């Protein structure tokens, strides 16, 4: 497992659908090593802290393997590293094999996986097309966010070392599937709400879903 590219960018103001939008989704590969801090990488910022950023979404990771899929899905679209707004383009970390709560050492930093990335309209803005939002979620190729446990320096080519694996066995893909499938798997729901690394907003959402399943069974 390794880092393929480290991508950063500062918020910029653009026009989309006749409206002025402030966004930090535009990232470019860095040509130097960067310090990964509690809330972001040096040289990187989030524009709307109400939905992006914060400790649980400090750094966004996206597998380089998915770029092959998107080049087939979106022929003619240029797809440089960082196109999906990710901070780290990686190899060897896929959503189906990474648990929420897993910890990794990247460069000299230590991170923990917190949640999948849910696309918003700014992904459509980046690609210049609205259909990419539904296609992104439907593909289950979401990438994931990490929280920074220990700050450190990272750079392209750095190895990614697994430190520990969360015992609940709830993968990033599981969370996306629960969300997209309208909460039908009661056993997976039960395990998901027990994962402390999963942000409270997700756990509350799944707890509500679990209660709804319980009421339907009682009816």
mmCIF file of the C-alpha atoms, coordinates in Angstrom:
data_MODEL
# 
_entry.id   MODEL 
# 
loop_
_atom_site.group_PDB 
_atom_site.id 
_atom_site.type_symbol 
_atom_site.label_atom_id 
_atom_site.label_alt_id 
_atom_site.label_comp_id 
_atom_site.label_asym_id 
_atom_site.label_entity_id 
_atom_site.label_seq_id 
_atom_site.pdbx_PDB_ins_code 
_atom_site.Cartn_x 
_atom_site.Cartn_y 
_atom_site.Cartn_z 
_atom_site.occupancy 
_atom_site.B_iso_or_equiv 
_atom_site.pdbx_formal_charge 
_atom_site.auth_seq_id 
_atom_site.auth_comp_id 
_atom_site.auth_asym_id 
_atom_site.auth_atom_id 
_atom_site.pdbx_PDB_model_num 
ATOM 1   C CA . UNK A 1 1   ? 0.000   0.000  0.000   1.00 0.00 ? 1   UNK A CA 1 
ATOM 2   C CA . UNK A 1 2   ? 1.314   3.418  -0.842  1.00 0.00 ? 2   UNK A CA 1 
ATOM 3   C CA . UNK A 1 3   ? 0.529   7.064  -1.577  1.00 0.00 ? 3   UNK A CA 1 
ATOM 4   C CA . UNK A 1 4   ? 0.385   7.738  -5.306  1.00 0.00 ? 4   UNK A CA 1 
ATOM 5   C CA . UNK A 1 5   ? -0.212  11.499 -5.069  1.00 0.00 ? 5   UNK A CA 1 
ATOM 6   C CA . UNK A 1 6   ? -0.715  14.168 -2.391  1.00 0.00 ? 6   UNK A CA 1 
ATOM 7   C CA . UNK A 1 7   ? -3.186  16.798 -3.596  1.00 0.00 ? 7   UNK A CA 1 
ATOM 8   C CA . UNK A 1 8   ? -4.040  20.173 -2.073  1.00 0.00 ? 8   UNK A CA 1 
ATOM 9   C CA . UNK A 1 9   ? -5.846  23.370 -2.970  1.00 0.00 ? 9   UNK A CA 1 
ATOM 10  C CA . UNK A 1 10  ? -7.231  26.528 -1.415  1.00 0.00 ? 10  UNK A CA 1 
ATOM 11  C CA . UNK A 1 11  ? -10.894 27.532 -1.788  1.00 0.00 ? 11  UNK A CA 1 
ATOM 12  C CA . UNK A 1 12  ? -11.816 29.472 -4.886  1.00 0.00 ? 12  UNK A CA 1 
ATOM 13  C CA . UNK A 1 13  ? -14.940 31.247 -6.104  1.00 0.00 ? 13  UNK A CA 1 
ATOM 14  C CA . UNK A 1 14  ? -16.539 29.907 -9.289  1.00 0.00 ? 14  UNK A CA 1 
ATOM 15  C CA . UNK A 1 15  ? -19.817 30.351 -11.145 1.00 0.00 ? 15  UNK A CA 1 
ATOM 16  C CA . UNK A 1 16  ? -22.105 27.312 -11.434 1.00 0.00 ? 16  UNK A CA 1 
ATOM 17  C CA . UNK A 1 17  ? -25.663 27.305 -12.792 1.00 0.00 ? 17  UNK A CA 1 
ATOM 18  C CA . UNK A 1 18  ? -25.712 31.084 -12.640 1.00 0.00 ? 18  UNK A CA 1 
ATOM 19  C CA . UNK A 1 19  ? -24.701 31.207 -8.988  1.00 0.00 ? 19  UNK A CA 1 
ATOM 20  C CA . UNK A 1 20  ? -21.441 32.129 -7.279  1.00 0.00 ? 20  UNK A CA 1 
ATOM 21  C CA . UNK A 1 21  ? -20.030 29.197 -5.329  1.00 0.00 ? 21  UNK A CA 1 
ATOM 22  C CA . UNK A 1 22  ? -17.083 29.011 -2.945  1.00 0.00 ? 22  UNK A CA 1 
ATOM 23  C CA . UNK A 1 23  ? -15.419 25.602 -3.073  1.00 0.00 ? 23  UNK A CA 1 
ATOM 24  C CA . UNK A 1 24  ? -12.241 23.796 -2.095  1.00 0.00 ? 24  UNK A CA 1 
ATOM 25  C CA . UNK A 1 25  ? -12.793 20.778 -4.377  1.00 0.00 ? 25  UNK A CA 1 
ATOM 26  C CA . UNK A 1 26  ? -10.109 21.832 -6.837  1.00 0.00 ? 26  UNK A CA 1 
ATOM 27  C CA . UNK A 1 27  ? -6.924  19.986 -5.830  1.00 0.00 ? 27  UNK A CA 1 
ATOM 28  C CA . UNK A 1 28  ? -3.573  19.665 -7.582  1.00 0.00 ? 28  UNK A CA 1 
ATOM 29  C CA . UNK A 1 29  ? -0.667  17.285 -6.911  1.00 0.00 ? 29  UNK A CA 1 
ATOM 30  C CA . UNK A 1 30  ? 1.967   18.749 -4.595  1.00 0.00 ? 30  UNK A CA 1 
ATOM 31  C CA . UNK A 1 31  ? 5.607   18.644 -5.661  1.00 0.00 ? 31  UNK A CA 1 
ATOM 32  C CA . UNK A 1 32  ? 6.962   18.633 -2.098  1.00 0.00 ? 32  UNK A CA 1 
ATOM 33  C CA . UNK A 1 33  ? 6.332   16.763 1.123   1.00 0.00 ? 33  UNK A CA 1 
ATOM 34  C CA . UNK A 1 34  ? 3.593   18.323 3.248   1.00 0.00 ? 34  UNK A CA 1 
ATOM 35  C CA . UNK A 1 35  ? 2.645   18.328 6.917   1.00 0.00 ? 35  UNK A CA 1 
ATOM 36  C CA . UNK A 1 36  ? -0.615  16.552 7.711   1.00 0.00 ? 36  UNK A CA 1 
ATOM 37  C CA . UNK A 1 37  ? -2.280  18.412 10.562  1.00 0.00 ? 37  UNK A CA 1 
ATOM 38  C CA . UNK A 1 38  ? -5.352  17.810 12.718  1.00 0.00 ? 38  UNK A CA 1 
ATOM 39  C CA . UNK A 1 39  ? -7.725  19.646 10.370  1.00 0.00 ? 39  UNK A CA 1 
ATOM 40  C CA . UNK A 1 40  ? -6.038  19.454 6.961   1.00 0.00 ? 40  UNK A CA 1 
ATOM 41  C CA . UNK A 1 41  ? -2.811  19.311 5.018   1.00 0.00 ? 41  UNK A CA 1 
ATOM 42  C CA . UNK A 1 42  ? -0.581  22.356 4.693   1.00 0.00 ? 42  UNK A CA 1 
ATOM 43  C CA . UNK A 1 43  ? -1.692  24.236 1.594   1.00 0.00 ? 43  UNK A CA 1 
ATOM 44  C CA . UNK A 1 44  ? -5.215  22.823 1.736   1.00 0.00 ? 44  UNK A CA 1 
ATOM 45  C CA . UNK A 1 45  ? -8.474  24.243 3.089   1.00 0.00 ? 45  UNK A CA 1 
ATOM 46  C CA . UNK A 1 46  ? -12.191 23.426 3.012   1.00 0.00 ? 46  UNK A CA 1 
ATOM 47  C CA . UNK A 1 47  ? -14.622 26.144 1.926   1.00 0.00 ? 47  UNK A CA 1 
ATOM 48  C CA . UNK A 1 48  ? -17.845 25.124 3.705   1.00 0.00 ? 48  UNK A CA 1 
ATOM 49  C CA . UNK A 1 49  ? -16.972 23.854 7.173   1.00 0.00 ? 49  UNK A CA 1 
ATOM 50  C CA . UNK A 1 50  ? -20.631 23.099 7.851   1.00 0.00 ? 50  UNK A CA 1 
ATOM 51  C CA . UNK A 1 51  ? -20.427 20.044 5.605   1.00 0.00 ? 51  UNK A CA 1 
ATOM 52  C CA . UNK A 1 52  ? -16.750 19.562 4.810   1.00 0.00 ? 52  UNK A CA 1 
ATOM 53  C CA . UNK A 1 53  ? -13.698 19.368 6.996   1.00 0.00 ? 53  UNK A CA 1 
ATOM 54  C CA . UNK A 1 54  ? -13.478 19.107 10.759  1.00 0.00 ? 54  UNK A CA 1 
ATOM 55  C CA . UNK A 1 55  ? -11.588 16.453 12.675  1.00 0.00 ? 55  UNK A CA 1 
ATOM 56  C CA . UNK A 1 56  ? -13.510 13.489 11.251  1.00 0.00 ? 56  UNK A CA 1 
ATOM 57  C CA . UNK A 1 57  ? -13.059 14.721 7.669   1.00 0.00 ? 57  UNK A CA 1 
ATOM 58  C CA . UNK A 1 58  ? -9.560  16.141 7.919   1.00 0.00 ? 58  UNK A CA 1 
ATOM 59  C CA . UNK A 1 59  ? -8.165  14.247 4.921   1.00 0.00 ? 59  UNK A CA 1 
ATOM 60  C CA . UNK A 1 60  ? -9.966  12.627 1.987   1.00 0.00 ? 60  UNK A CA 1 
ATOM 61  C CA . UNK A 1 61  ? -8.519  9.414  0.526   1.00 0.00 ? 61  UNK A CA 1 
ATOM 62  C CA . UNK A 1 62  ? -9.393  8.053  -2.929  1.00 0.00 ? 62  UNK A CA 1 
ATOM 63  C CA . UNK A 1 63  ? -8.070  4.828  -4.503  1.00 0.00 ? 63  UNK A CA 1 
ATOM 64  C CA . UNK A 1 64  ? -6.079  5.273  -7.699  1.00 0.00 ? 64  UNK A CA 1 
ATOM 65  C CA . UNK A 1 65  ? -7.523  1.948  -8.882  1.00 0.00 ? 65  UNK A CA 1 
ATOM 66  C CA . UNK A 1 66  ? -10.878 3.663  -9.448  1.00 0.00 ? 66  UNK A CA 1 
ATOM 67  C CA . UNK A 1 67  ? -9.461  5.982  -12.076 1.00 0.00 ? 67  UNK A CA 1 
ATOM 68  C CA . UNK A 1 68  ? -9.407  3.068  -14.538 1.00 0.00 ? 68  UNK A CA 1 
ATOM 69  C CA . UNK A 1 69  ? -13.163 2.619  -14.027 1.00 0.00 ? 69  UNK A CA 1 
ATOM 70  C CA . UNK A 1 70  ? -13.894 6.324  -14.461 1.00 0.00 ? 70  UNK A CA 1 
ATOM 71  C CA . UNK A 1 71  ? -11.815 6.604  -17.620 1.00 0.00 ? 71  UNK A CA 1 
ATOM 72  C CA . UNK A 1 72  ? -14.105 3.956  -19.144 1.00 0.00 ? 72  UNK A CA 1 
ATOM 73  C CA . UNK A 1 73  ? -17.253 5.580  -17.726 1.00 0.00 ? 73  UNK A CA 1 
ATOM 74  C CA . UNK A 1 74  ? -16.319 9.121  -18.751 1.00 0.00 ? 74  UNK A CA 1 
ATOM 75  C CA . UNK A 1 75  ? -14.438 8.867  -22.052 1.00 0.00 ? 75  UNK A CA 1 
ATOM 76  C CA . UNK A 1 76  ? -12.761 12.053 -23.125 1.00 0.00 ? 76  UNK A CA 1 
ATOM 77  C CA . UNK A 1 77  ? -12.756 13.552 -19.614 1.00 0.00 ? 77  UNK A CA 1 
ATOM 78  C CA . UNK A 1 78  ? -9.317  14.449 -18.280 1.00 0.00 ? 78  UNK A CA 1 
ATOM 79  C CA . UNK A 1 79  ? -8.714  12.736 -14.954 1.00 0.00 ? 79  UNK A CA 1 
ATOM 80  C CA . UNK A 1 80  ? -5.515  13.951 -13.278 1.00 0.00 ? 80  UNK A CA 1 
ATOM 81  C CA . UNK A 1 81  ? -4.799  12.850 -9.715  1.00 0.00 ? 81  UNK A CA 1 
ATOM 82  C CA . UNK A 1 82  ? -6.950  14.872 -7.336  1.00 0.00 ? 82  UNK A CA 1 
ATOM 83  C CA . UNK A 1 83  ? -9.872  15.092 -9.788  1.00 0.00 ? 83  UNK A CA 1 
ATOM 84  C CA . UNK A 1 84  ? -12.329 13.811 -7.174  1.00 0.00 ? 84  UNK A CA 1 
ATOM 85  C CA . UNK A 1 85  ? -11.175 16.357 -4.641  1.00 0.00 ? 85  UNK A CA 1 
ATOM 86  C CA . UNK A 1 86  ? -9.067  13.845 -2.752  1.00 0.00 ? 86  UNK A CA 1 
ATOM 87  C CA . UNK A 1 87  ? -6.062  14.815 -0.678  1.00 0.00 ? 87  UNK A CA 1 
ATOM 88  C CA . UNK A 1 88  ? -4.413  11.413 -0.971  1.00 0.00 ? 88  UNK A CA 1 
ATOM 89  C CA . UNK A 1 89  ? -4.612  9.268  -4.080  1.00 0.00 ? 89  UNK A CA 1 
ATOM 90  C CA . UNK A 1 90  ? -3.610  5.794  -2.880  1.00 0.00 ? 90  UNK A CA 1 
ATOM 91  C CA . UNK A 1 91  ? -2.947  2.269  -4.054  1.00 0.00 ? 91  UNK A CA 1 
ATOM 92  C CA . UNK A 1 92  ? -4.026  -0.829 -2.130  1.00 0.00 ? 92  UNK A CA 1 
ATOM 93  C CA . UNK A 1 93  ? -6.807  0.664  0.006   1.00 0.00 ? 93  UNK A CA 1 
ATOM 94  C CA . UNK A 1 94  ? -10.231 -0.231 -1.373  1.00 0.00 ? 94  UNK A CA 1 
ATOM 95  C CA . UNK A 1 95  ? -13.554 0.500  0.332   1.00 0.00 ? 95  UNK A CA 1 
ATOM 96  C CA . UNK A 1 96  ? -14.515 -3.172 0.632   1.00 0.00 ? 96  UNK A CA 1 
ATOM 97  C CA . UNK A 1 97  ? -11.321 -4.050 2.482   1.00 0.00 ? 97  UNK A CA 1 
ATOM 98  C CA . UNK A 1 98  ? -11.007 -1.085 4.835   1.00 0.00 ? 98  UNK A CA 1 
ATOM 99  C CA . UNK A 1 99  ? -12.971 -0.983 8.095   1.00 0.00 ? 99  UNK A CA 1 
ATOM 100 C CA . UNK A 1 100 ? -14.297 2.128  9.747   1.00 0.00 ? 100 UNK A CA 1 
ATOM 101 C CA . UNK A 1 101 ? -11.911 2.555  12.693  1.00 0.00 ? 101 UNK A CA 1 
ATOM 102 C CA . UNK A 1 102 ? -8.877  1.020  10.981  1.00 0.00 ? 102 UNK A CA 1 
ATOM 103 C CA . UNK A 1 103 ? -5.631  2.854  11.709  1.00 0.00 ? 103 UNK A CA 1 
ATOM 104 C CA . UNK A 1 104 ? -2.760  3.442  9.316   1.00 0.00 ? 104 UNK A CA 1 
ATOM 105 C CA . UNK A 1 105 ? 0.645   5.093  9.352   1.00 0.00 ? 105 UNK A CA 1 
ATOM 106 C CA . UNK A 1 106 ? 1.178   7.282  6.296   1.00 0.00 ? 106 UNK A CA 1 
ATOM 107 C CA . UNK A 1 107 ? 4.621   8.851  6.150   1.00 0.00 ? 107 UNK A CA 1 
ATOM 108 C CA . UNK A 1 108 ? 5.204   9.949  9.724   1.00 0.00 ? 108 UNK A CA 1 
ATOM 109 C CA . UNK A 1 109 ? 1.494   10.631 10.398  1.00 0.00 ? 109 UNK A CA 1 
ATOM 110 C CA . UNK A 1 110 ? -1.084  8.285  11.910  1.00 0.00 ? 110 UNK A CA 1 
ATOM 111 C CA . UNK A 1 111 ? -4.709  8.326  10.743  1.00 0.00 ? 111 UNK A CA 1 
ATOM 112 C CA . UNK A 1 112 ? -7.985  6.507  11.421  1.00 0.00 ? 112 UNK A CA 1 
ATOM 113 C CA . UNK A 1 113 ? -10.765 5.799  8.912   1.00 0.00 ? 113 UNK A CA 1 
ATOM 114 C CA . UNK A 1 114 ? -14.045 7.520  9.809   1.00 0.00 ? 114 UNK A CA 1 
ATOM 115 C CA . UNK A 1 115 ? -16.621 7.476  6.986   1.00 0.00 ? 115 UNK A CA 1 
ATOM 116 C CA . UNK A 1 116 ? -17.231 7.229  3.231   1.00 0.00 ? 116 UNK A CA 1 
ATOM 117 C CA . UNK A 1 117 ? -17.452 10.359 1.129   1.00 0.00 ? 117 UNK A CA 1 
ATOM 118 C CA . UNK A 1 118 ? -21.020 11.284 0.178   1.00 0.00 ? 118 UNK A CA 1 
ATOM 119 C CA . UNK A 1 119 ? -21.065 13.374 -3.025  1.00 0.00 ? 119 UNK A CA 1 
ATOM 120 C CA . UNK A 1 120 ? -22.627 16.843 -3.113  1.00 0.00 ? 120 UNK A CA 1 
ATOM 121 C CA . UNK A 1 121 ? -23.382 19.195 -5.988  1.00 0.00 ? 121 UNK A CA 1 
ATOM 122 C CA . UNK A 1 122 ? -19.786 20.455 -5.958  1.00 0.00 ? 122 UNK A CA 1 
ATOM 123 C CA . UNK A 1 123 ? -18.635 17.186 -7.496  1.00 0.00 ? 123 UNK A CA 1 
ATOM 124 C CA . UNK A 1 124 ? -20.980 17.959 -10.402 1.00 0.00 ? 124 UNK A CA 1 
ATOM 125 C CA . UNK A 1 125 ? -19.500 21.447 -10.517 1.00 0.00 ? 125 UNK A CA 1 
ATOM 126 C CA . UNK A 1 126 ? -15.980 20.019 -10.736 1.00 0.00 ? 126 UNK A CA 1 
ATOM 127 C CA . UNK A 1 127 ? -16.901 17.738 -13.637 1.00 0.00 ? 127 UNK A CA 1 
ATOM 128 C CA . UNK A 1 128 ? -19.254 20.231 -15.261 1.00 0.00 ? 128 UNK A CA 1 
ATOM 129 C CA . UNK A 1 129 ? -22.104 17.689 -15.283 1.00 0.00 ? 129 UNK A CA 1 
ATOM 130 C CA . UNK A 1 130 ? -24.795 16.793 -12.748 1.00 0.00 ? 130 UNK A CA 1 
ATOM 131 C CA . UNK A 1 131 ? -25.067 13.091 -13.625 1.00 0.00 ? 131 UNK A CA 1 
ATOM 132 C CA . UNK A 1 132 ? -21.683 12.332 -12.070 1.00 0.00 ? 132 UNK A CA 1 
ATOM 133 C CA . UNK A 1 133 ? -23.162 12.689 -8.559  1.00 0.00 ? 133 UNK A CA 1 
ATOM 134 C CA . UNK A 1 134 ? -25.596 9.761  -8.924  1.00 0.00 ? 134 UNK A CA 1 
ATOM 135 C CA . UNK A 1 135 ? -23.046 7.751  -10.861 1.00 0.00 ? 135 UNK A CA 1 
ATOM 136 C CA . UNK A 1 136 ? -20.449 8.309  -8.164  1.00 0.00 ? 136 UNK A CA 1 
ATOM 137 C CA . UNK A 1 137 ? -22.703 6.989  -5.391  1.00 0.00 ? 137 UNK A CA 1 
ATOM 138 C CA . UNK A 1 138 ? -24.075 4.137  -7.512  1.00 0.00 ? 138 UNK A CA 1 
ATOM 139 C CA . UNK A 1 139 ? -20.533 2.984  -8.317  1.00 0.00 ? 139 UNK A CA 1 
ATOM 140 C CA . UNK A 1 140 ? -19.765 2.581  -4.572  1.00 0.00 ? 140 UNK A CA 1 
ATOM 141 C CA . UNK A 1 141 ? -16.340 4.016  -5.433  1.00 0.00 ? 141 UNK A CA 1 
ATOM 142 C CA . UNK A 1 142 ? -16.629 6.713  -2.789  1.00 0.00 ? 142 UNK A CA 1 
ATOM 143 C CA . UNK A 1 143 ? -13.220 6.835  -1.166  1.00 0.00 ? 143 UNK A CA 1 
ATOM 144 C CA . UNK A 1 144 ? -13.197 7.698  2.522   1.00 0.00 ? 144 UNK A CA 1 
ATOM 145 C CA . UNK A 1 145 ? -12.235 10.273 5.124   1.00 0.00 ? 145 UNK A CA 1 
ATOM 146 C CA . UNK A 1 146 ? -9.686  9.887  7.887   1.00 0.00 ? 146 UNK A CA 1 
ATOM 147 C CA . UNK A 1 147 ? -9.083  11.708 11.127  1.00 0.00 ? 147 UNK A CA 1 
ATOM 148 C CA . UNK A 1 148 ? -5.500  12.561 12.029  1.00 0.00 ? 148 UNK A CA 1 
ATOM 149 C CA . UNK A 1 149 ? -4.452  10.786 15.220  1.00 0.00 ? 149 UNK A CA 1 
ATOM 150 C CA . UNK A 1 150 ? -0.835  11.973 15.090  1.00 0.00 ? 150 UNK A CA 1 
ATOM 151 C CA . UNK A 1 151 ? 0.370   14.789 12.876  1.00 0.00 ? 151 UNK A CA 1 
ATOM 152 C CA . UNK A 1 152 ? 3.258   14.109 10.522  1.00 0.00 ? 152 UNK A CA 1 
ATOM 153 C CA . UNK A 1 153 ? 4.807   14.630 7.103   1.00 0.00 ? 153 UNK A CA 1 
ATOM 154 C CA . UNK A 1 154 ? 3.534   12.879 3.976   1.00 0.00 ? 154 UNK A CA 1 
ATOM 155 C CA . UNK A 1 155 ? 4.573   12.736 0.347   1.00 0.00 ? 155 UNK A CA 1 
ATOM 156 C CA . UNK A 1 156 ? 3.966   10.888 -2.890  1.00 0.00 ? 156 UNK A CA 1 
ATOM 157 C CA . UNK A 1 157 ? 5.456   7.403  -2.810  1.00 0.00 ? 157 UNK A CA 1 
ATOM 158 C CA . UNK A 1 158 ? 5.164   7.018  0.968   1.00 0.00 ? 158 UNK A CA 1 
ATOM 159 C CA . UNK A 1 159 ? 4.256   3.521  2.158   1.00 0.00 ? 159 UNK A CA 1 
ATOM 160 C CA . UNK A 1 160 ? 0.957   3.056  3.991   1.00 0.00 ? 160 UNK A CA 1 
ATOM 161 C CA . UNK A 1 161 ? 1.309   0.737  6.970   1.00 0.00 ? 161 UNK A CA 1 
ATOM 162 C CA . UNK A 1 162 ? -1.651  -0.908 8.704   1.00 0.00 ? 162 UNK A CA 1 
ATOM 163 C CA . UNK A 1 163 ? -1.429  -0.344 12.478  1.00 0.00 ? 163 UNK A CA 1 
ATOM 164 C CA . UNK A 1 164 ? -4.685  -1.864 13.726  1.00 0.00 ? 164 UNK A CA 1 
ATOM 165 C CA . UNK A 1 165 ? -7.977  -3.191 12.396  1.00 0.00 ? 165 UNK A CA 1 
ATOM 166 C CA . UNK A 1 166 ? -11.333 -2.377 13.977  1.00 0.00 ? 166 UNK A CA 1 
ATOM 167 C CA . UNK A 1 167 ? -12.929 -5.473 15.496  1.00 0.00 ? 167 UNK A CA 1 
ATOM 168 C CA . UNK A 1 168 ? -16.518 -4.702 14.397  1.00 0.00 ? 168 UNK A CA 1 
ATOM 169 C CA . UNK A 1 169 ? -15.670 -5.488 10.777  1.00 0.00 ? 169 UNK A CA 1 
ATOM 170 C CA . UNK A 1 170 ? -17.813 -2.731 9.270   1.00 0.00 ? 170 UNK A CA 1 
ATOM 171 C CA . UNK A 1 171 ? -16.216 -1.635 6.017   1.00 0.00 ? 171 UNK A CA 1 
ATOM 172 C CA . UNK A 1 172 ? -16.424 1.700  4.246   1.00 0.00 ? 172 UNK A CA 1 
ATOM 173 C CA . UNK A 1 173 ? -18.444 -0.068 1.541   1.00 0.00 ? 173 UNK A CA 1 
ATOM 174 C CA . UNK A 1 174 ? -20.844 -1.416 4.195   1.00 0.00 ? 174 UNK A CA 1 
ATOM 175 C CA . UNK A 1 175 ? -21.705 2.104  5.327   1.00 0.00 ? 175 UNK A CA 1 
ATOM 176 C CA . UNK A 1 176 ? -22.361 3.214  1.754   1.00 0.00 ? 176 UNK A CA 1 
ATOM 177 C CA . UNK A 1 177 ? -24.512 0.141  1.111   1.00 0.00 ? 177 UNK A CA 1 
ATOM 178 C CA . UNK A 1 178 ? -26.541 0.697  4.281   1.00 0.00 ? 178 UNK A CA 1 
ATOM 179 C CA . UNK A 1 179 ? -27.200 4.255  3.191   1.00 0.00 ? 179 UNK A CA 1 
ATOM 180 C CA . UNK A 1 180 ? -28.038 3.402  -0.414  1.00 0.00 ? 180 UNK A CA 1 
ATOM 181 C CA . UNK A 1 181 ? -30.111 0.287  0.415   1.00 0.00 ? 181 UNK A CA 1 
ATOM 182 C CA . UNK A 1 182 ? -32.411 2.070  2.872   1.00 0.00 ? 182 UNK A CA 1 
ATOM 183 C CA . UNK A 1 183 ? -31.146 0.273  6.001   1.00 0.00 ? 183 UNK A CA 1 
ATOM 184 C CA . UNK A 1 184 ? -32.358 -3.274 5.321   1.00 0.00 ? 184 UNK A CA 1 
ATOM 185 C CA . UNK A 1 185 ? -29.604 -5.273 7.043   1.00 0.00 ? 185 UNK A CA 1 
ATOM 186 C CA . UNK A 1 186 ? -30.427 -5.297 10.765  1.00 0.00 ? 186 UNK A CA 1 
ATOM 187 C CA . UNK A 1 187 ? -27.279 -7.194 11.818  1.00 0.00 ? 187 UNK A CA 1 
ATOM 188 C CA . UNK A 1 188 ? -24.993 -4.822 9.935   1.00 0.00 ? 188 UNK A CA 1 
ATOM 189 C CA . UNK A 1 189 ? -26.903 -1.876 11.389  1.00 0.00 ? 189 UNK A CA 1 
ATOM 190 C CA . UNK A 1 190 ? -26.364 -3.234 14.882  1.00 0.00 ? 190 UNK A CA 1 
ATOM 191 C CA . UNK A 1 191 ? -22.620 -3.494 14.337  1.00 0.00 ? 191 UNK A CA 1 
ATOM 192 C CA . UNK A 1 192 ? -22.380 -0.106 12.618  1.00 0.00 ? 192 UNK A CA 1 
ATOM 193 C CA . UNK A 1 193 ? -23.847 1.826  15.555  1.00 0.00 ? 193 UNK A CA 1 
ATOM 194 C CA . UNK A 1 194 ? -21.238 0.234  17.836  1.00 0.00 ? 194 UNK A CA 1 
ATOM 195 C CA . UNK A 1 195 ? -18.268 1.580  15.858  1.00 0.00 ? 195 UNK A CA 1 
ATOM 196 C CA . UNK A 1 196 ? -16.951 4.484  17.907  1.00 0.00 ? 196 UNK A CA 1 
ATOM 197 C CA . UNK A 1 197 ? -14.896 5.836  15.000  1.00 0.00 ? 197 UNK A CA 1 
ATOM 198 C CA . UNK A 1 198 ? -18.064 6.390  12.955  1.00 0.00 ? 198 UNK A CA 1 
ATOM 199 C CA . UNK A 1 199 ? -19.227 10.003 13.465  1.00 0.00 ? 199 UNK A CA 1 
ATOM 200 C CA . UNK A 1 200 ? -22.251 10.528 15.702  1.00 0.00 ? 200 UNK A CA 1 
ATOM 201 C CA . UNK A 1 201 ? -24.398 11.804 12.830  1.00 0.00 ? 201 UNK A CA 1 
ATOM 202 C CA . UNK A 1 202 ? -24.020 8.471  11.007  1.00 0.00 ? 202 UNK A CA 1 
ATOM 203 C CA . UNK A 1 203 ? -24.668 6.410  14.123  1.00 0.00 ? 203 UNK A CA 1 
ATOM 204 C CA . UNK A 1 204 ? -27.810 8.403  14.949  1.00 0.00 ? 204 UNK A CA 1 
ATOM 205 C CA . UNK A 1 205 ? -29.037 7.879  11.395  1.00 0.00 ? 205 UNK A CA 1 
ATOM 206 C CA . UNK A 1 206 ? -28.493 4.129  11.608  1.00 0.00 ? 206 UNK A CA 1 
ATOM 207 C CA . UNK A 1 207 ? -30.017 3.890  15.088  1.00 0.00 ? 207 UNK A CA 1 
ATOM 208 C CA . UNK A 1 208 ? -33.171 5.483  13.709  1.00 0.00 ? 208 UNK A CA 1 
ATOM 209 C CA . UNK A 1 209 ? -33.161 2.994  10.862  1.00 0.00 ? 209 UNK A CA 1 
ATOM 210 C CA . UNK A 1 210 ? -32.731 0.092  13.277  1.00 0.00 ? 210 UNK A CA 1 
ATOM 211 C CA . UNK A 1 211 ? -35.744 1.282  15.294  1.00 0.00 ? 211 UNK A CA 1 
ATOM 212 C CA . UNK A 1 212 ? -37.842 1.455  12.149  1.00 0.00 ? 212 UNK A CA 1 
ATOM 213 C CA . UNK A 1 213 ? -36.923 -2.128 11.270  1.00 0.00 ? 213 UNK A CA 1 
ATOM 214 C CA . UNK A 1 214 ? -37.840 -3.224 14.794  1.00 0.00 ? 214 UNK A CA 1 
ATOM 215 C CA . UNK A 1 215 ? -41.256 -1.540 14.603  1.00 0.00 ? 215 UNK A CA 1 
ATOM 216 C CA . UNK A 1 216 ? -42.019 -3.179 11.245  1.00 0.00 ? 216 UNK A CA 1 
ATOM 217 C CA . UNK A 1 217 ? -41.234 -6.595 12.699  1.00 0.00 ? 217 UNK A CA 1 
ATOM 218 C CA . UNK A 1 218 ? -43.504 -5.951 15.679  1.00 0.00 ? 218 UNK A CA 1 
ATOM 219 C CA . UNK A 1 219 ? -46.399 -4.839 13.479  1.00 0.00 ? 219 UNK A CA 1 
# 
